Amino acid sequence: MFVRICFLAVIISCIQAQIELTLPPLPYAYDAIEPVLSEHLMQLHHDKHLQTYTTGANKLLKRMYDDENSSNELKGLTNQSIEFILSHIQYLPEIYQVGLKQYGGGYLNHKLFFSTLQKPTATADENKPTGPLLKAIEKAFDSFDKFKQIFTDVSLEVFGSGWVWLYIDAYTKELNYSFASNQENPIMFNKNHITLLGIDLWEHAYYPVYENRRSEYVDNFWRIINWPFVSQLYTEGVAKQTDDIDKETDGIVKHTGGCPMHAGI
């Protein structure tokens, strides 16, 4: 209840026009991921599919803001970042939850996906993480090779569309993996999960090149992961979780009467 009150207080203080998501540019040329992902596929995936998610999310946010039945806190929520909105999806009316999970989730997931890709290495063995991220993977999965095998196996076992995610677990503070159907993201289940890496298992992500050969797509995915970028997300995520815990603990100990959970929302 206390967290709920704090959440509403933050939202009510931010009531203004809803945000408008924009199509994020690719951080490289359309042909930069060839031959693993073709120029044609990247154009379709980014310019068509991501644009659809962007447009759909904006329509839903506008509808929610303009809805005469929307409360002030709900209107205020539409002005927050898409990460904030999706990590508090449970506060939304059910009529908006499903659509924002799909369109808002699609926007967020693809924005991360495209950012975690790079020019392919000649072989998958040449492309591995280093430093603290590698140590965290080895701690959570015993070895990088075991993590790679688990991630690959889950990706091949998934029936239908979805994602397989690597993330920092909010409970254990260690790395974990999960499968999410459609456009779900770990932050939809706990706002303090930190999503690091995901493989897009929707057919639009690979069919123009691999057709029904998903296993070939998954094998080649290991050649195009931008591990330095993922490592940066890991370092920032660990720092954020530590900072959130410190702030929450400080607020509880001092009993200031404010909202100690605010920093972690």
Summary of the structure (lengths in Angstrom):
residues: 265
radius of gyration: 19.5
end to end distance: 14.2
largest distance: 58.9
contacts: 800
relative contact order: 0.14
helix: 58%
strand: 9%
